[in-house]
Amino acid sequence: MDAVETGRLRAYDIAHIIHPQFHLADHRDAIIFERGEGAVLTDSEGRTYIDALSSLWNVAVGHGRRELADAAAAQMATLGFSNSYTGYANVPSIRLTEKLLSLVYPDMSGIFYASSGSEANEMAIKTARYFWSVSGKPSKMKIISREEAYHGGTMAATAVTGMAPFHKGFGPEPPDFVRVPTCYHYRCQWCADKPSCTLACADNIEATIVREGADSVAAVIAEPVHGAGGVIPPDPGYWPRLRAICDRHDVLLIADEVITGFGRTGRWFALEHWGVQPDMMTIAKAVTSAYVPLSAFIASERVHRAILDAPADAKFMIGCTNSAHPTACAVALRNVQILEDEGLVARAEQLGHRLNDGLARLLEMPNVGEVRGLGLMAAVEVVADRATRASLPGGAGPRLVVALRERGVLTRVKGDSILFAPPLVTTEAQIDRIVDATGDAIEAVATEVGGR
Ligand SMILES: Cc1ncc(COP(=O)(O)O)c(C=O)c1O
């Protein structure tokens, strides 16, 4: 596409599309993507970039997959959509459910499909409350979530999101949502000065349940590894401790695997790392590698049973027009087959070592405070001073994004942490280029903002 047409489209986009997390000043130089192949995206003027965050953590099998296009086309030509409300079903959603239940935690039994991660979390939260309501404990309604969490943009999903900017300007938050500190060891109020996590953050969740009253708490929701909040992997003892706390107080544990699911951490699902089973889990993003939207919450036997056995006057009245969408489910089935056929879960683990080891070498730089990650997820936290962990003078994060973009690498930041989650098909050479570009970009930005 020529520069004139690109300019026209860009002007129309700015004038008329309200983008997520929008601010006009941030959108002036928007890249208009035109094509993608593997880990590489090409813009409307022919520039190429390594997609180091799999776009939004979701294009797991990479761009330009003909197999997924064919799966969508075949299903659309057969049955593009049909009603999945009670009394109706379709073939791809049943086949996908069989497949997913064979991959997720052993105790999982029932799947409710939606279209976005936000909806999946919204419905999981409503279902946790519904569970207690039909289980004779209707006072258990509070939902506990963690700072730095990102769970989505709808009302309840935002209420459990732990980052302040997502709450500003949208009026009062709904009642009965309680947020607690998370397992961010590098900046932990309890143990940042200690060599490893003391799990005080997990114990604080127990104290919170006790303080609020266990008879008022429905569920704790958490990402196995924080994604947008800064790629924060927990201490290995964290999830087993959280599971035990929830069991002790009869509180449901909801794992938001919207980012961590489908191989991202080197396991099909991230809680496998620590041998923990949730009561509910949510999935989205990489279930279809984002070629079409699909999400779900998956309920354990216990939660599912409550829905199956509900009395006639307590029907499970949650609706989504696109629930169990046949085309989305057909694409998901094909996507999961690609993950299996190409051994991409194991590949994520191997590539993750290369990425994390490469980034760890940047710790020699004076402005790299911490490198953390799990599987093919990683973050580099940039600081002004390693000893004090002080941040760089304001605005370094966005500059890091621009500096990386100028070096042909696309990613996002949380504060001054640069986030990485490239497609599971990224080549070794591309991983090395991401690492090299990151070192260069940090060097350039630290010099520019006067952090050294
Ligand atoms: C962990 C997590 N949960 C939920 C969501 C919300 O998903 P969606 O944007 O599809 O609504 C996101 C989105 O990034 C996410 O990272």
The ligand as a MOL file (V3000), in Angstrom:
LIG
                    3D

  0  0  0     0  0            999 V3000
M  V30 BEGIN CTAB
M  V30 COUNTS 16 16 0 0 0
M  V30 BEGIN ATOM
M  V30 1 C -4.9130 -12.7030 32.2540 0
M  V30 2 C -5.9770 -12.0390 31.4350 0
M  V30 3 N -7.2490 -12.2750 31.7410 0
M  V30 4 C -8.2470 -11.7160 31.0420 0
M  V30 5 C -7.9990 -10.8760 29.9940 0
M  V30 6 C -9.1230 -10.2490 29.2380 0
M  V30 7 O -9.2460 -10.8250 27.9920 0
M  V30 8 P -9.9880 -10.0490 26.7900 0
M  V30 9 O -9.1600 -8.8630 26.4630 0
M  V30 10 O -10.0700 -11.0690 25.7120 0
M  V30 11 O -11.3180 -9.6650 27.2910 0
M  V30 12 C -6.6840 -10.6160 29.6300 0
M  V30 13 C -6.3610 -9.7380 28.4950 0
M  V30 14 O -5.2410 -9.3980 28.2240 0
M  V30 15 C -5.6460 -11.1990 30.3850 0
M  V30 16 O -4.3580 -10.9510 30.1020 0
M  V30 END ATOM
M  V30 BEGIN BOND
M  V30 1 1 1 2
M  V30 2 1 2 3
M  V30 3 2 2 15
M  V30 4 2 3 4
M  V30 5 1 4 5
M  V30 6 1 5 6
M  V30 7 2 5 12
M  V30 8 1 6 7
M  V30 9 1 7 8
M  V30 10 2 8 9
M  V30 11 1 8 10
M  V30 12 1 8 11
M  V30 13 1 12 13
M  V30 14 1 12 15
M  V30 15 2 13 14
M  V30 16 1 15 16
M  V30 END BOND
M  V30 END CTAB
M  END
